[in-house]
Amino acid sequence: MRILLTRDSVSAGDDTDAPHAEAVTLPDGLDTPAALAALGLPRPRLPLIGGGRATWVVRGADSSALAVLAQQWPRPRPLPAGLGPLERLAGADGAVRLHLEYRRQTDPAAEYERLLPG
């Protein structure tokens, strides 16, 4: 499965490579949490933020929130839209597009709760 990964910049100096695009091939059949772990998220792909706190939201091509990542968490926390096989998010070309939205130092638990449906 081909993953096309982009992320927000975290500072003006980080803008030189924006949107920080990367193509990665992962085994087929992974669900979102397993795919994010295989991608090494949140580390090493995301920049370290001073103070040790940073929150990220993983979004699909349709902007749906799939998971919350935090620099201070050991692993991603999937949201309901992020459960199930990742292949279901593939576009017509077969690639899955994921974007990492930087939410600054927002409390990741509060961000997770905000993104839950209903």
CYANA upper distance limits for C-alpha pairs under 8 A (distance plus 0.5 A):
  1 MET  CA     25 THR  CA      6.05
  1 MET  CA     26 LEU  CA      5.69
  1 MET  CA     27 PRO  CA      6.31
  1 MET  CA     28 ASP  CA      5.68
  1 MET  CA     87 GLU  CA      7.82
  1 MET  CA     94 GLY  CA      8.10
  1 MET  CA     95 ALA  CA      7.32
  1 MET  CA     96 VAL  CA      8.12
  2 ARG  CA     23 ALA  CA      7.42
  2 ARG  CA     24 VAL  CA      6.34
  2 ARG  CA     25 THR  CA      5.03
  2 ARG  CA     26 LEU  CA      6.86
  2 ARG  CA     94 GLY  CA      7.72
  2 ARG  CA     95 ALA  CA      5.42
  2 ARG  CA     96 VAL  CA      6.75
  3 ILE  CA     23 ALA  CA      6.14
  3 ILE  CA     24 VAL  CA      5.60
  3 ILE  CA     25 THR  CA      6.53
  3 ILE  CA     26 LEU  CA      7.78
  3 ILE  CA     95 ALA  CA      6.21
  3 ILE  CA     96 VAL  CA      5.35
  3 ILE  CA     97 ARG  CA      6.42
  3 ILE  CA     98 LEU  CA      7.66
  4 LEU  CA     21 ALA  CA      7.55
  4 LEU  CA     22 GLU  CA      6.38
  4 LEU  CA     23 ALA  CA      5.10
  4 LEU  CA     24 VAL  CA      7.04
  4 LEU  CA     95 ALA  CA      7.19
  4 LEU  CA     96 VAL  CA      6.57
  4 LEU  CA     97 ARG  CA      5.25
  4 LEU  CA     98 LEU  CA      6.73
  5 LEU  CA     20 HIS  CA      8.39
  5 LEU  CA     21 ALA  CA      6.12
  5 LEU  CA     22 GLU  CA      5.64
  5 LEU  CA     23 ALA  CA      6.65
  5 LEU  CA     24 VAL  CA      8.12
  5 LEU  CA     97 ARG  CA      6.54
  5 LEU  CA     98 LEU  CA      5.50
  5 LEU  CA     99 HIS  CA      6.32
  5 LEU  CA    100 LEU  CA      8.23
  6 THR  CA     19 PRO  CA      6.11
  6 THR  CA     20 HIS  CA      5.83
  6 THR  CA     21 ALA  CA      4.98
  6 THR  CA     22 GLU  CA      6.93
  6 THR  CA     98 LEU  CA      6.96
  6 THR  CA     99 HIS  CA      5.28
  6 THR  CA    100 LEU  CA      6.73
  7 ARG  CA     18 ALA  CA      8.09
  7 ARG  CA     19 PRO  CA      6.25
  7 ARG  CA     20 HIS  CA      6.23
  7 ARG  CA     21 ALA  CA      7.68
  7 ARG  CA     99 HIS  CA      5.85
  7 ARG  CA    100 LEU  CA      4.86
  7 ARG  CA    101 GLU  CA      6.57
  7 ARG  CA    102 TYR  CA      8.01
  8 ASP  CA     18 ALA  CA      7.56
  8 ASP  CA     19 PRO  CA      6.70
  8 ASP  CA     20 HIS  CA      7.98
  8 ASP  CA     99 HIS  CA      8.33
  8 ASP  CA    100 LEU  CA      6.76
  8 ASP  CA    101 GLU  CA      5.98
  8 ASP  CA    102 TYR  CA      6.19
  9 SER  CA     14 ASP  CA      5.97
  9 SER  CA     15 ASP  CA      6.13
  9 SER  CA     18 ALA  CA      6.79
  9 SER  CA     19 PRO  CA      7.61
  9 SER  CA     20 HIS  CA      8.31
  9 SER  CA    102 TYR  CA      7.89
 10 VAL  CA     14 ASP  CA      6.61
 10 VAL  CA     15 ASP  CA      8.33
 10 VAL  CA     47 PRO  CA      8.38
 10 VAL  CA    102 TYR  CA      7.46
 10 VAL  CA    104 ARG  CA      8.35
 11 SER  CA     15 ASP  CA      7.22
 12 ALA  CA     16 THR  CA      8.50
 14 ASP  CA     18 ALA  CA      7.70
 15 ASP  CA     19 PRO  CA      8.22
 24 VAL  CA     39 LEU  CA      8.48
 26 LEU  CA     35 ALA  CA      7.80
 26 LEU  CA     38 ALA  CA      7.95
 28 ASP  CA     87 GLU  CA      7.97
 29 GLY  CA     85 PRO  CA      6.64
 29 GLY  CA     86 LEU  CA      7.75
 29 GLY  CA     87 GLU  CA      7.62
 30 LEU  CA     34 ALA  CA      6.23
 30 LEU  CA     35 ALA  CA      6.15
 30 LEU  CA     85 PRO  CA      6.30
 30 LEU  CA     86 LEU  CA      6.59
 30 LEU  CA     87 GLU  CA      8.35
 31 ASP  CA     35 ALA  CA      6.56
 31 ASP  CA     82 GLY  CA      8.40
 31 ASP  CA     83 LEU  CA      7.06
 31 ASP  CA     84 GLY  CA      5.76
 31 ASP  CA     85 PRO  CA      4.72
 31 ASP  CA     86 LEU  CA      5.51
 32 THR  CA     36 LEU  CA      6.57
 32 THR  CA     66 LEU  CA      8.11
 32 THR  CA     78 PRO  CA      7.83
 32 THR  CA     82 GLY  CA      6.13
 32 THR  CA     83 LEU  CA      6.67
 32 THR  CA     84 GLY  CA      7.34
 32 THR  CA     85 PRO  CA      7.13
 32 THR  CA     86 LEU  CA      5.90
 33 PRO  CA     37 ALA  CA      6.70
 33 PRO  CA     76 PRO  CA      7.19
 33 PRO  CA     77 ARG  CA      8.00
 33 PRO  CA     78 PRO  CA      6.77
 33 PRO  CA     82 GLY  CA      8.18
 33 PRO  CA     83 LEU  CA      8.21
 34 ALA  CA     38 ALA  CA      6.59
 35 ALA  CA     39 LEU  CA      6.64
 35 ALA  CA     86 LEU  CA      8.08
 36 LEU  CA     40 GLY  CA      6.93
 36 LEU  CA     41 LEU  CA      6.03
 36 LEU  CA     42 PRO  CA      8.49
 36 LEU  CA     76 PRO  CA      7.66
 37 ALA  CA     41 LEU  CA      6.19
 37 ALA  CA     75 ARG  CA      7.67
 37 ALA  CA     76 PRO  CA      8.16
 39 LEU  CA     45 ARG  CA      8.27
 40 GLY  CA     44 PRO  CA      6.38
 40 GLY  CA     45 ARG  CA      7.02
 41 LEU  CA     45 ARG  CA      6.74
 41 LEU  CA     46 LEU  CA      7.67
 41 LEU  CA     69 LEU  CA      8.12
 41 LEU  CA     75 ARG  CA      7.64
 41 LEU  CA     76 PRO  CA      7.68
 42 PRO  CA     46 LEU  CA      6.42
 42 PRO  CA     69 LEU  CA      6.64
 42 PRO  CA     70 ALA  CA      7.32
 42 PRO  CA     71 GLN  CA      6.92
 42 PRO  CA     74 PRO  CA      8.27
 42 PRO  CA     75 ARG  CA      7.30
 42 PRO  CA     76 PRO  CA      7.58
 43 ARG  CA     47 PRO  CA      8.37
 43 ARG  CA     71 GLN  CA      8.26
 48 LEU  CA     52 GLY  CA      7.61
 48 LEU  CA     71 GLN  CA      7.78
 49 ILE  CA     53 ARG  CA      6.93
 49 ILE  CA     54 ALA  CA      6.78
 49 ILE  CA     71 GLN  CA      8.33
 52 GLY  CA     71 GLN  CA      6.97
 52 GLY  CA     72 GLN  CA      6.99
 53 ARG  CA     70 ALA  CA      7.55
 53 ARG  CA     71 GLN  CA      6.05
 53 ARG  CA     72 GLN  CA      6.33
 53 ARG  CA    105 GLN  CA      6.18
 54 ALA  CA     70 ALA  CA      6.02
 54 ALA  CA     71 GLN  CA      5.65
 54 ALA  CA     72 GLN  CA      7.78
 54 ALA  CA    102 TYR  CA      8.26
 54 ALA  CA    103 ARG  CA      7.64
 54 ALA  CA    104 ARG  CA      5.88
 54 ALA  CA    105 GLN  CA      5.17
 54 ALA  CA    106 THR  CA      7.52
 54 ALA  CA    108 PRO  CA      8.45
 55 THR  CA     68 VAL  CA      7.70
 55 THR  CA     69 LEU  CA      6.32
 55 THR  CA     70 ALA  CA      4.95
 55 THR  CA     71 GLN  CA      7.05
 55 THR  CA    102 TYR  CA      6.80
 55 THR  CA    103 ARG  CA      5.66
 55 THR  CA    104 ARG  CA      6.23
 55 THR  CA    105 GLN  CA      6.37
 55 THR  CA    106 THR  CA      6.51
 55 THR  CA    107 ASP  CA      7.58
 55 THR  CA    108 PRO  CA      6.07
 56 TRP  CA     68 VAL  CA      6.30
 56 TRP  CA     69 LEU  CA      5.47
 56 TRP  CA     70 ALA  CA      6.58
 56 TRP  CA    100 LEU  CA      6.60
 56 TRP  CA    101 GLU  CA      5.87
 56 TRP  CA    102 TYR  CA      5.18
 56 TRP  CA    103 ARG  CA      5.90
 56 TRP  CA    104 ARG  CA      8.05
 56 TRP  CA    108 PRO  CA      8.48
 57 VAL  CA     65 ALA  CA      7.00
 57 VAL  CA     66 LEU  CA      7.88
 57 VAL  CA     67 ALA  CA      6.38
 57 VAL  CA     68 VAL  CA      5.13
 57 VAL  CA     69 LEU  CA      6.68
 57 VAL  CA    100 LEU  CA      6.17
 57 VAL  CA    101 GLU  CA      5.55
 57 VAL  CA    102 TYR  CA      7.21
 57 VAL  CA    103 ARG  CA      7.64
 58 VAL  CA     65 ALA  CA      6.40
 58 VAL  CA     66 LEU  CA      5.94
 58 VAL  CA     67 ALA  CA      5.67
 58 VAL  CA     68 VAL  CA      6.71
 58 VAL  CA     69 LEU  CA      7.96
 58 VAL  CA     98 LEU  CA      7.08
 58 VAL  CA     99 HIS  CA      6.25
 58 VAL  CA    100 LEU  CA      5.20
 58 VAL  CA    101 GLU  CA      6.82
 59 ARG  CA     63 SER  CA      5.64
 59 ARG  CA     64 SER  CA      5.80
 59 ARG  CA     65 ALA  CA      5.09
 59 ARG  CA     66 LEU  CA      6.01
 59 ARG  CA     67 ALA  CA      7.93
 59 ARG  CA     98 LEU  CA      6.13
 59 ARG  CA     99 HIS  CA      5.63
 59 ARG  CA    100 LEU  CA      6.83
 59 ARG  CA    101 GLU  CA      7.72
 60 GLY  CA     64 SER  CA      5.89
 60 GLY  CA     65 ALA  CA      7.23
 60 GLY  CA     66 LEU  CA      7.26
 60 GLY  CA     89 LEU  CA      7.59
 60 GLY  CA     96 VAL  CA      8.29
 60 GLY  CA     97 ARG  CA      6.50
 60 GLY  CA     98 LEU  CA      5.39
 60 GLY  CA     99 HIS  CA      6.94
 61 ALA  CA     89 LEU  CA      8.16
 61 ALA  CA     96 VAL  CA      8.15
 61 ALA  CA     97 ARG  CA      5.83
 61 ALA  CA     98 LEU  CA      6.76
 61 ALA  CA     99 HIS  CA      8.00
 64 SER  CA     81 ALA  CA      7.48
 65 ALA  CA     79 LEU  CA      7.44
 65 ALA  CA     81 ALA  CA      7.14
 65 ALA  CA     82 GLY  CA      7.78
 65 ALA  CA    115 LEU  CA      7.62
 66 LEU  CA     78 PRO  CA      6.48
 66 LEU  CA     79 LEU  CA      5.72
 66 LEU  CA     80 PRO  CA      7.59
 66 LEU  CA     81 ALA  CA      5.74
 66 LEU  CA     82 GLY  CA      4.46
 66 LEU  CA     83 LEU  CA      8.18
 67 ALA  CA     76 PRO  CA      6.86
 67 ALA  CA     77 ARG  CA      5.89
 67 ALA  CA     78 PRO  CA      4.54
 67 ALA  CA     79 LEU  CA      5.44
 67 ALA  CA     82 GLY  CA      6.66
 67 ALA  CA    112 TYR  CA      8.42
 68 VAL  CA     76 PRO  CA      6.30
 68 VAL  CA     77 ARG  CA      5.75
 68 VAL  CA     78 PRO  CA      6.92
 68 VAL  CA     79 LEU  CA      7.88
 68 VAL  CA    108 PRO  CA      7.47
 68 VAL  CA    111 GLU  CA      8.07
 68 VAL  CA    112 TYR  CA      6.64
 69 LEU  CA     73 TRP  CA      7.53
 69 LEU  CA     75 ARG  CA      7.44
 69 LEU  CA     76 PRO  CA      5.19
 69 LEU  CA     77 ARG  CA      6.91
 69 LEU  CA    108 PRO  CA      7.81
 70 ALA  CA     74 PRO  CA      8.43
 70 ALA  CA     75 ARG  CA      8.37
 70 ALA  CA     76 PRO  CA      7.77
 70 ALA  CA    108 PRO  CA      6.65
 77 ARG  CA    112 TYR  CA      8.47
 78 PRO  CA     82 GLY  CA      6.08
 78 PRO  CA     83 LEU  CA      7.25
 79 LEU  CA     83 LEU  CA      7.37
 79 LEU  CA    112 TYR  CA      8.08
 79 LEU  CA    115 LEU  CA      8.17
 79 LEU  CA    116 LEU  CA      7.23
 80 PRO  CA    116 LEU  CA      7.92
 82 GLY  CA     86 LEU  CA      8.33
 86 LEU  CA     90 ALA  CA      8.01
 86 LEU  CA     96 VAL  CA      8.05
 87 GLU  CA     96 VAL  CA      7.46
 89 LEU  CA     96 VAL  CA      6.24
 89 LEU  CA     97 ARG  CA      8.22
 90 ALA  CA     94 GLY  CA      5.59
 90 ALA  CA     95 ALA  CA      5.51
 90 ALA  CA     96 VAL  CA      4.79
 90 ALA  CA     97 ARG  CA      7.69
 91 GLY  CA     95 ALA  CA      6.12
 91 GLY  CA     96 VAL  CA      6.75
 91 GLY  CA     97 ARG  CA      8.25
106 THR  CA    110 ALA  CA      8.17
106 THR  CA    111 GLU  CA      7.41
107 ASP  CA    111 GLU  CA      6.69
108 PRO  CA    112 TYR  CA      6.52
109 ALA  CA    113 GLU  CA      6.79
110 ALA  CA    114 ARG  CA      6.60
111 GLU  CA    115 LEU  CA      6.78
112 TYR  CA    116 LEU  CA      6.97
